[in-house]
C-alpha cells in the first residue's frame, strides 16, 4: 500500500512540474499610455496576452515554447525569459 502511495505521489509531482515548464514568462516595460491585448500562439493553441499601460511587469503565457505573439507591427517569437520593451504599439526584444 505504501509503495502505491509513493508511486502516486511521484507521478503527481512529475505532472505538476511538467505543467510549470509549459509556459513562457517574460518581463516587459510598456512605455505607451494604453493597454495592449494581442493573440499568442503556443504549439498551435491560441490565447490572448495583455500588457498593462505605462508599467513594468511580468506576464506568463500558458503553453509550450516557443510562443508567437501576433501584433499589428508583426510577429514576435518568445522562448521565455526575454525582456520586452513596448513602444508605439511594437514589441522590441532586448
MODELLER restraints for C-alpha pairs under 7 A, 6 or more apart:
rsr = mdl.restraints
at = mdl.atoms
rsr.add(forms.Gaussian(group=physical.xy_distance, feature=features.Distance(at['CA:22:A'], at['CA:62:A']), mean=6.35, stdev=0.5))
rsr.add(forms.Gaussian(group=physical.xy_distance, feature=features.Distance(at['CA:22:A'], at['CA:63:A']), mean=4.92, stdev=0.5))
rsr.add(forms.Gaussian(group=physical.xy_distance, feature=features.Distance(at['CA:22:A'], at['CA:64:A']), mean=4.46, stdev=0.5))
rsr.add(forms.Gaussian(group=physical.xy_distance, feature=features.Distance(at['CA:22:A'], at['CA:65:A']), mean=6.95, stdev=0.5))
rsr.add(forms.Gaussian(group=physical.xy_distance, feature=features.Distance(at['CA:23:A'], at['CA:60:A']), mean=6.53, stdev=0.5))
rsr.add(forms.Gaussian(group=physical.xy_distance, feature=features.Distance(at['CA:23:A'], at['CA:61:A']), mean=5.56, stdev=0.5))
rsr.add(forms.Gaussian(group=physical.xy_distance, feature=features.Distance(at['CA:23:A'], at['CA:62:A']), mean=4.40, stdev=0.5))
rsr.add(forms.Gaussian(group=physical.xy_distance, feature=features.Distance(at['CA:23:A'], at['CA:63:A']), mean=4.82, stdev=0.5))
rsr.add(forms.Gaussian(group=physical.xy_distance, feature=features.Distance(at['CA:23:A'], at['CA:64:A']), mean=5.72, stdev=0.5))
rsr.add(forms.Gaussian(group=physical.xy_distance, feature=features.Distance(at['CA:23:A'], at['CA:65:A']), mean=6.83, stdev=0.5))
rsr.add(forms.Gaussian(group=physical.xy_distance, feature=features.Distance(at['CA:24:A'], at['CA:60:A']), mean=5.55, stdev=0.5))
rsr.add(forms.Gaussian(group=physical.xy_distance, feature=features.Distance(at['CA:24:A'], at['CA:61:A']), mean=5.11, stdev=0.5))
rsr.add(forms.Gaussian(group=physical.xy_distance, feature=features.Distance(at['CA:24:A'], at['CA:62:A']), mean=6.49, stdev=0.5))
rsr.add(forms.Gaussian(group=physical.xy_distance, feature=features.Distance(at['CA:24:A'], at['CA:65:A']), mean=6.48, stdev=0.5))
rsr.add(forms.Gaussian(group=physical.xy_distance, feature=features.Distance(at['CA:24:A'], at['CA:79:A']), mean=6.39, stdev=0.5))
rsr.add(forms.Gaussian(group=physical.xy_distance, feature=features.Distance(at['CA:24:A'], at['CA:80:A']), mean=4.57, stdev=0.5))
rsr.add(forms.Gaussian(group=physical.xy_distance, feature=features.Distance(at['CA:25:A'], at['CA:58:A']), mean=6.86, stdev=0.5))
rsr.add(forms.Gaussian(group=physical.xy_distance, feature=features.Distance(at['CA:25:A'], at['CA:59:A']), mean=5.65, stdev=0.5))
rsr.add(forms.Gaussian(group=physical.xy_distance, feature=features.Distance(at['CA:25:A'], at['CA:60:A']), mean=4.20, stdev=0.5))
rsr.add(forms.Gaussian(group=physical.xy_distance, feature=features.Distance(at['CA:25:A'], at['CA:61:A']), mean=6.26, stdev=0.5))
rsr.add(forms.Gaussian(group=physical.xy_distance, feature=features.Distance(at['CA:25:A'], at['CA:80:A']), mean=5.13, stdev=0.5))
rsr.add(forms.Gaussian(group=physical.xy_distance, feature=features.Distance(at['CA:25:A'], at['CA:81:A']), mean=5.90, stdev=0.5))
rsr.add(forms.Gaussian(group=physical.xy_distance, feature=features.Distance(at['CA:26:A'], at['CA:58:A']), mean=5.58, stdev=0.5))
rsr.add(forms.Gaussian(group=physical.xy_distance, feature=features.Distance(at['CA:26:A'], at['CA:59:A']), mean=5.66, stdev=0.5))
rsr.add(forms.Gaussian(group=physical.xy_distance, feature=features.Distance(at['CA:26:A'], at['CA:60:A']), mean=6.57, stdev=0.5))
rsr.add(forms.Gaussian(group=physical.xy_distance, feature=features.Distance(at['CA:26:A'], at['CA:80:A']), mean=5.73, stdev=0.5))
rsr.add(forms.Gaussian(group=physical.xy_distance, feature=features.Distance(at['CA:26:A'], at['CA:81:A']), mean=5.04, stdev=0.5))
rsr.add(forms.Gaussian(group=physical.xy_distance, feature=features.Distance(at['CA:26:A'], at['CA:82:A']), mean=5.16, stdev=0.5))
rsr.add(forms.Gaussian(group=physical.xy_distance, feature=features.Distance(at['CA:26:A'], at['CA:83:A']), mean=6.06, stdev=0.5))
rsr.add(forms.Gaussian(group=physical.xy_distance, feature=features.Distance(at['CA:27:A'], at['CA:57:A']), mean=5.74, stdev=0.5))
rsr.add(forms.Gaussian(group=physical.xy_distance, feature=features.Distance(at['CA:27:A'], at['CA:58:A']), mean=4.16, stdev=0.5))
rsr.add(forms.Gaussian(group=physical.xy_distance, feature=features.Distance(at['CA:27:A'], at['CA:59:A']), mean=6.43, stdev=0.5))
rsr.add(forms.Gaussian(group=physical.xy_distance, feature=features.Distance(at['CA:27:A'], at['CA:82:A']), mean=6.45, stdev=0.5))
rsr.add(forms.Gaussian(group=physical.xy_distance, feature=features.Distance(at['CA:27:A'], at['CA:83:A']), mean=4.93, stdev=0.5))
rsr.add(forms.Gaussian(group=physical.xy_distance, feature=features.Distance(at['CA:27:A'], at['CA:84:A']), mean=6.13, stdev=0.5))
rsr.add(forms.Gaussian(group=physical.xy_distance, feature=features.Distance(at['CA:28:A'], at['CA:56:A']), mean=5.59, stdev=0.5))
rsr.add(forms.Gaussian(group=physical.xy_distance, feature=features.Distance(at['CA:28:A'], at['CA:57:A']), mean=5.59, stdev=0.5))
rsr.add(forms.Gaussian(group=physical.xy_distance, feature=features.Distance(at['CA:28:A'], at['CA:58:A']), mean=6.01, stdev=0.5))
rsr.add(forms.Gaussian(group=physical.xy_distance, feature=features.Distance(at['CA:28:A'], at['CA:83:A']), mean=5.63, stdev=0.5))
rsr.add(forms.Gaussian(group=physical.xy_distance, feature=features.Distance(at['CA:28:A'], at['CA:84:A']), mean=4.43, stdev=0.5))
rsr.add(forms.Gaussian(group=physical.xy_distance, feature=features.Distance(at['CA:28:A'], at['CA:85:A']), mean=5.73, stdev=0.5))
rsr.add(forms.Gaussian(group=physical.xy_distance, feature=features.Distance(at['CA:29:A'], at['CA:55:A']), mean=5.74, stdev=0.5))
rsr.add(forms.Gaussian(group=physical.xy_distance, feature=features.Distance(at['CA:29:A'], at['CA:56:A']), mean=4.26, stdev=0.5))
rsr.add(forms.Gaussian(group=physical.xy_distance, feature=features.Distance(at['CA:29:A'], at['CA:57:A']), mean=6.65, stdev=0.5))
rsr.add(forms.Gaussian(group=physical.xy_distance, feature=features.Distance(at['CA:29:A'], at['CA:84:A']), mean=6.31, stdev=0.5))
rsr.add(forms.Gaussian(group=physical.xy_distance, feature=features.Distance(at['CA:29:A'], at['CA:85:A']), mean=5.06, stdev=0.5))
rsr.add(forms.Gaussian(group=physical.xy_distance, feature=features.Distance(at['CA:29:A'], at['CA:86:A']), mean=6.11, stdev=0.5))
rsr.add(forms.Gaussian(group=physical.xy_distance, feature=features.Distance(at['CA:30:A'], at['CA:52:A']), mean=6.95, stdev=0.5))
rsr.add(forms.Gaussian(group=physical.xy_distance, feature=features.Distance(at['CA:30:A'], at['CA:53:A']), mean=5.84, stdev=0.5))
rsr.add(forms.Gaussian(group=physical.xy_distance, feature=features.Distance(at['CA:30:A'], at['CA:54:A']), mean=5.14, stdev=0.5))
rsr.add(forms.Gaussian(group=physical.xy_distance, feature=features.Distance(at['CA:30:A'], at['CA:55:A']), mean=5.45, stdev=0.5))
rsr.add(forms.Gaussian(group=physical.xy_distance, feature=features.Distance(at['CA:30:A'], at['CA:56:A']), mean=6.41, stdev=0.5))
rsr.add(forms.Gaussian(group=physical.xy_distance, feature=features.Distance(at['CA:30:A'], at['CA:85:A']), mean=6.16, stdev=0.5))
rsr.add(forms.Gaussian(group=physical.xy_distance, feature=features.Distance(at['CA:30:A'], at['CA:86:A']), mean=4.61, stdev=0.5))
rsr.add(forms.Gaussian(group=physical.xy_distance, feature=features.Distance(at['CA:30:A'], at['CA:87:A']), mean=6.49, stdev=0.5))
rsr.add(forms.Gaussian(group=physical.xy_distance, feature=features.Distance(at['CA:31:A'], at['CA:54:A']), mean=5.18, stdev=0.5))
rsr.add(forms.Gaussian(group=physical.xy_distance, feature=features.Distance(at['CA:31:A'], at['CA:86:A']), mean=5.85, stdev=0.5))
rsr.add(forms.Gaussian(group=physical.xy_distance, feature=features.Distance(at['CA:31:A'], at['CA:87:A']), mean=5.32, stdev=0.5))
rsr.add(forms.Gaussian(group=physical.xy_distance, feature=features.Distance(at['CA:32:A'], at['CA:53:A']), mean=5.99, stdev=0.5))
rsr.add(forms.Gaussian(group=physical.xy_distance, feature=features.Distance(at['CA:32:A'], at['CA:54:A']), mean=5.61, stdev=0.5))
rsr.add(forms.Gaussian(group=physical.xy_distance, feature=features.Distance(at['CA:32:A'], at['CA:87:A']), mean=5.71, stdev=0.5))
rsr.add(forms.Gaussian(group=physical.xy_distance, feature=features.Distance(at['CA:32:A'], at['CA:88:A']), mean=6.43, stdev=0.5))
rsr.add(forms.Gaussian(group=physical.xy_distance, feature=features.Distance(at['CA:33:A'], at['CA:53:A']), mean=5.06, stdev=0.5))
rsr.add(forms.Gaussian(group=physical.xy_distance, feature=features.Distance(at['CA:33:A'], at['CA:54:A']), mean=5.31, stdev=0.5))
rsr.add(forms.Gaussian(group=physical.xy_distance, feature=features.Distance(at['CA:34:A'], at['CA:53:A']), mean=4.58, stdev=0.5))
rsr.add(forms.Gaussian(group=physical.xy_distance, feature=features.Distance(at['CA:35:A'], at['CA:51:A']), mean=5.75, stdev=0.5))
rsr.add(forms.Gaussian(group=physical.xy_distance, feature=features.Distance(at['CA:35:A'], at['CA:52:A']), mean=4.70, stdev=0.5))
rsr.add(forms.Gaussian(group=physical.xy_distance, feature=features.Distance(at['CA:35:A'], at['CA:53:A']), mean=4.49, stdev=0.5))
rsr.add(forms.Gaussian(group=physical.xy_distance, feature=features.Distance(at['CA:36:A'], at['CA:50:A']), mean=5.58, stdev=0.5))
rsr.add(forms.Gaussian(group=physical.xy_distance, feature=features.Distance(at['CA:36:A'], at['CA:51:A']), mean=5.20, stdev=0.5))
rsr.add(forms.Gaussian(group=physical.xy_distance, feature=features.Distance(at['CA:36:A'], at['CA:52:A']), mean=6.67, stdev=0.5))
rsr.add(forms.Gaussian(group=physical.xy_distance, feature=features.Distance(at['CA:37:A'], at['CA:48:A']), mean=6.52, stdev=0.5))
rsr.add(forms.Gaussian(group=physical.xy_distance, feature=features.Distance(at['CA:37:A'], at['CA:49:A']), mean=5.53, stdev=0.5))
rsr.add(forms.Gaussian(group=physical.xy_distance, feature=features.Distance(at['CA:37:A'], at['CA:50:A']), mean=4.22, stdev=0.5))
rsr.add(forms.Gaussian(group=physical.xy_distance, feature=features.Distance(at['CA:37:A'], at['CA:51:A']), mean=6.38, stdev=0.5))
rsr.add(forms.Gaussian(group=physical.xy_distance, feature=features.Distance(at['CA:38:A'], at['CA:48:A']), mean=5.60, stdev=0.5))
rsr.add(forms.Gaussian(group=physical.xy_distance, feature=features.Distance(at['CA:38:A'], at['CA:49:A']), mean=5.51, stdev=0.5))
rsr.add(forms.Gaussian(group=physical.xy_distance, feature=features.Distance(at['CA:38:A'], at['CA:50:A']), mean=6.50, stdev=0.5))
rsr.add(forms.Gaussian(group=physical.xy_distance, feature=features.Distance(at['CA:38:A'], at['CA:69:A']), mean=6.62, stdev=0.5))
rsr.add(forms.Gaussian(group=physical.xy_distance, feature=features.Distance(at['CA:38:A'], at['CA:70:A']), mean=6.20, stdev=0.5))
rsr.add(forms.Gaussian(group=physical.xy_distance, feature=features.Distance(at['CA:38:A'], at['CA:71:A']), mean=6.08, stdev=0.5))
rsr.add(forms.Gaussian(group=physical.xy_distance, feature=features.Distance(at['CA:39:A'], at['CA:46:A']), mean=6.72, stdev=0.5))
rsr.add(forms.Gaussian(group=physical.xy_distance, feature=features.Distance(at['CA:39:A'], at['CA:47:A']), mean=5.78, stdev=0.5))
rsr.add(forms.Gaussian(group=physical.xy_distance, feature=features.Distance(at['CA:39:A'], at['CA:48:A']), mean=4.49, stdev=0.5))
rsr.add(forms.Gaussian(group=physical.xy_distance, feature=features.Distance(at['CA:39:A'], at['CA:49:A']), mean=6.28, stdev=0.5))
rsr.add(forms.Gaussian(group=physical.xy_distance, feature=features.Distance(at['CA:39:A'], at['CA:69:A']), mean=5.78, stdev=0.5))
rsr.add(forms.Gaussian(group=physical.xy_distance, feature=features.Distance(at['CA:39:A'], at['CA:70:A']), mean=5.44, stdev=0.5))
rsr.add(forms.Gaussian(group=physical.xy_distance, feature=features.Distance(at['CA:40:A'], at['CA:46:A']), mean=5.75, stdev=0.5))
rsr.add(forms.Gaussian(group=physical.xy_distance, feature=features.Distance(at['CA:40:A'], at['CA:47:A']), mean=5.27, stdev=0.5))
rsr.add(forms.Gaussian(group=physical.xy_distance, feature=features.Distance(at['CA:40:A'], at['CA:48:A']), mean=5.56, stdev=0.5))
rsr.add(forms.Gaussian(group=physical.xy_distance, feature=features.Distance(at['CA:40:A'], at['CA:49:A']), mean=6.45, stdev=0.5))
rsr.add(forms.Gaussian(group=physical.xy_distance, feature=features.Distance(at['CA:40:A'], at['CA:67:A']), mean=6.40, stdev=0.5))
rsr.add(forms.Gaussian(group=physical.xy_distance, feature=features.Distance(at['CA:40:A'], at['CA:68:A']), mean=5.45, stdev=0.5))
rsr.add(forms.Gaussian(group=physical.xy_distance, feature=features.Distance(at['CA:40:A'], at['CA:69:A']), mean=4.28, stdev=0.5))
rsr.add(forms.Gaussian(group=physical.xy_distance, feature=features.Distance(at['CA:40:A'], at['CA:70:A']), mean=6.13, stdev=0.5))
rsr.add(forms.Gaussian(group=physical.xy_distance, feature=features.Distance(at['CA:41:A'], at['CA:47:A']), mean=6.36, stdev=0.5))
rsr.add(forms.Gaussian(group=physical.xy_distance, feature=features.Distance(at['CA:41:A'], at['CA:67:A']), mean=5.46, stdev=0.5))
rsr.add(forms.Gaussian(group=physical.xy_distance, feature=features.Distance(at['CA:41:A'], at['CA:68:A']), mean=5.19, stdev=0.5))
rsr.add(forms.Gaussian(group=physical.xy_distance, feature=features.Distance(at['CA:41:A'], at['CA:69:A']), mean=6.50, stdev=0.5))
rsr.add(forms.Gaussian(group=physical.xy_distance, feature=features.Distance(at['CA:42:A'], at['CA:63:A']), mean=5.19, stdev=0.5))
rsr.add(forms.Gaussian(group=physical.xy_distance, feature=features.Distance(at['CA:42:A'], at['CA:64:A']), mean=5.63, stdev=0.5))
rsr.add(forms.Gaussian(group=physical.xy_distance, feature=features.Distance(at['CA:42:A'], at['CA:65:A']), mean=6.27, stdev=0.5))
rsr.add(forms.Gaussian(group=physical.xy_distance, feature=features.Distance(at['CA:42:A'], at['CA:66:A']), mean=6.21, stdev=0.5))
rsr.add(forms.Gaussian(group=physical.xy_distance, feature=features.Distance(at['CA:42:A'], at['CA:67:A']), mean=4.34, stdev=0.5))
rsr.add(forms.Gaussian(group=physical.xy_distance, feature=features.Distance(at['CA:42:A'], at['CA:68:A']), mean=6.55, stdev=0.5))
rsr.add(forms.Gaussian(group=physical.xy_distance, feature=features.Distance(at['CA:43:A'], at['CA:63:A']), mean=6.89, stdev=0.5))
rsr.add(forms.Gaussian(group=physical.xy_distance, feature=features.Distance(at['CA:43:A'], at['CA:64:A']), mean=5.84, stdev=0.5))
rsr.add(forms.Gaussian(group=physical.xy_distance, feature=features.Distance(at['CA:49:A'], at['CA:61:A']), mean=6.76, stdev=0.5))
rsr.add(forms.Gaussian(group=physical.xy_distance, feature=features.Distance(at['CA:65:A'], at['CA:79:A']), mean=5.57, stdev=0.5))
rsr.add(forms.Gaussian(group=physical.xy_distance, feature=features.Distance(at['CA:66:A'], at['CA:77:A']), mean=6.61, stdev=0.5))
rsr.add(forms.Gaussian(group=physical.xy_distance, feature=features.Distance(at['CA:66:A'], at['CA:78:A']), mean=5.59, stdev=0.5))
rsr.add(forms.Gaussian(group=physical.xy_distance, feature=features.Distance(at['CA:66:A'], at['CA:79:A']), mean=4.65, stdev=0.5))
rsr.add(forms.Gaussian(group=physical.xy_distance, feature=features.Distance(at['CA:67:A'], at['CA:77:A']), mean=5.70, stdev=0.5))
rsr.add(forms.Gaussian(group=physical.xy_distance, feature=features.Distance(at['CA:67:A'], at['CA:78:A']), mean=5.19, stdev=0.5))
rsr.add(forms.Gaussian(group=physical.xy_distance, feature=features.Distance(at['CA:67:A'], at['CA:79:A']), mean=6.49, stdev=0.5))
rsr.add(forms.Gaussian(group=physical.xy_distance, feature=features.Distance(at['CA:68:A'], at['CA:75:A']), mean=6.31, stdev=0.5))
rsr.add(forms.Gaussian(group=physical.xy_distance, feature=features.Distance(at['CA:68:A'], at['CA:76:A']), mean=5.45, stdev=0.5))
rsr.add(forms.Gaussian(group=physical.xy_distance, feature=features.Distance(at['CA:68:A'], at['CA:77:A']), mean=4.36, stdev=0.5))
rsr.add(forms.Gaussian(group=physical.xy_distance, feature=features.Distance(at['CA:68:A'], at['CA:78:A']), mean=6.13, stdev=0.5))
rsr.add(forms.Gaussian(group=physical.xy_distance, feature=features.Distance(at['CA:69:A'], at['CA:75:A']), mean=5.59, stdev=0.5))
rsr.add(forms.Gaussian(group=physical.xy_distance, feature=features.Distance(at['CA:69:A'], at['CA:76:A']), mean=5.18, stdev=0.5))
rsr.add(forms.Gaussian(group=physical.xy_distance, feature=features.Distance(at['CA:69:A'], at['CA:77:A']), mean=6.43, stdev=0.5))
rsr.add(forms.Gaussian(group=physical.xy_distance, feature=features.Distance(at['CA:70:A'], at['CA:76:A']), mean=6.65, stdev=0.5))
rsr.add(forms.Gaussian(group=physical.xy_distance, feature=features.Distance(at['CA:73:A'], at['CA:90:A']), mean=5.64, stdev=0.5))
rsr.add(forms.Gaussian(group=physical.xy_distance, feature=features.Distance(at['CA:82:A'], at['CA:93:A']), mean=6.73, stdev=0.5))
rsr.add(forms.Gaussian(group=physical.xy_distance, feature=features.Distance(at['CA:83:A'], at['CA:93:A']), mean=6.09, stdev=0.5))
rsr.add(forms.Gaussian(group=physical.xy_distance, feature=features.Distance(at['CA:83:A'], at['CA:94:A']), mean=5.58, stdev=0.5))
rsr.add(forms.Gaussian(group=physical.xy_distance, feature=features.Distance(at['CA:84:A'], at['CA:91:A']), mean=6.41, stdev=0.5))
rsr.add(forms.Gaussian(group=physical.xy_distance, feature=features.Distance(at['CA:84:A'], at['CA:92:A']), mean=5.64, stdev=0.5))
rsr.add(forms.Gaussian(group=physical.xy_distance, feature=features.Distance(at['CA:84:A'], at['CA:93:A']), mean=4.76, stdev=0.5))
rsr.add(forms.Gaussian(group=physical.xy_distance, feature=features.Distance(at['CA:84:A'], at['CA:94:A']), mean=5.91, stdev=0.5))
rsr.add(forms.Gaussian(group=physical.xy_distance, feature=features.Distance(at['CA:85:A'], at['CA:91:A']), mean=5.81, stdev=0.5))
rsr.add(forms.Gaussian(group=physical.xy_distance, feature=features.Distance(at['CA:85:A'], at['CA:92:A']), mean=5.05, stdev=0.5))
rsr.add(forms.Gaussian(group=physical.xy_distance, feature=features.Distance(at['CA:85:A'], at['CA:93:A']), mean=6.43, stdev=0.5))
rsr.add(forms.Gaussian(group=physical.xy_distance, feature=features.Distance(at['CA:85:A'], at['CA:94:A']), mean=6.96, stdev=0.5))
rsr.add(forms.Gaussian(group=physical.xy_distance, feature=features.Distance(at['CA:86:A'], at['CA:92:A']), mean=6.22, stdev=0.5))
